[in-house]
């Protein structure tokens, strides 16, 4: 094992935590999807990625198909405190008989009582602590483009309901339009609505409504006629279903659970809340906000070509 942080949690076993990373690498390499599932924190980004895409994304982000990995990926460095751990992965340099850093893969771990060692994997990232994507590197570019949505990933259809299958397949037909985080948000949005809705009848308009809402949340063009054509529904059905989902969940354009963008006026909402002011109720504040365009004008950020989700 390589280096360790000086700020280790004395209740944790660094070797056991490192072993969790080694087991993940071995499981993904062997295609042992059920074994890998047991290493992941329930309801985490890693668990959702596995449910949607199987091991395909994990192989990519761990760089197991990078010829420079050469079958030698292993735990390299561990930073650990009471609430989180960061485990970097490296490649063994057998000639020098020590571990050297393989740029770009690491694990975020969280405490978990259901785990025998007290920790499970929350997220798999294709970057280590000081790594960067390099445009001239073919494998870096492949990772980046996949996270940006330019390369569709195969879906585990047996793990998805009918509506999820429809909108995930449709959202991946537009290369580079939706990144992977937006696909995850779409699934979270639908599952949250499904959990509280009653007597849902399978209808492609629900799938269209999910894509429509994610498009609105993330500043994408939302052409209702295009949605109606692609999902074979009416534009009225799309807006009706979208309105039902939004009203039921009380979601807004900048809900941080479903949008990749921060609320540009969150500061004002927090400030007014601290003052006990409801800007939709207080006439003076409403008029002032209107004059200053605080609540009516939102600067749409430009597309971030470096964003990989």
Order of alpha helices (4+ residues) and beta strands (2+ residues): beta-alpha-alpha-alpha-alpha-beta-beta-beta-beta-alpha-alpha-alpha-alpha-alpha-alpha-alpha-alpha
